Amino acid sequence: MRYRKLNTIESKQHYNEVAHKCKEIVYDFIRLKEEKIIESKNLGQFYRHVNSRLSCKSGVAPLRRNDGTYTTDNQEKANILNDFFGSVFTKDDGTDPYFTSRVDVPPAHNY
C-alpha cells in the first residue's frame, strides 16, 4: 500500500525487498515440509502430497463481466469465455486455403 500511495523509487525498492523476503520464507517452508515428508519414509504420505500438488481444485477463477462486476457462476463464466474466444478467432468461411507443398512428393505408381 505504501508503494502505491508514495510511488517513489525508494518505496518500490522496499516493496521489492519485502516481496523477495516473503517468497524466500514461503519457499523455505515448502522445502522443509517436503523434506520432512521424504525423511518420514512414509510412502502413503509421499503419494498424498504428490497427488495434492498435481490436482487443481480451484477451477476457473471469478471472471469480470462487461459492467466490471465479477461472477462465480459456472454457466455465466462459460458464456463469458465463449464470447471472448469467439471474438478473437477467425470465423470459418467454408473455403479451404491453398498451400504449396514443402516436400517433394514422389510420382504415383500405376500397378
Helices and strands as residue ranges (DSSP letters): H 2-6, H 9-40, H 43-54, E 63-64, E 70-71, H 74-88
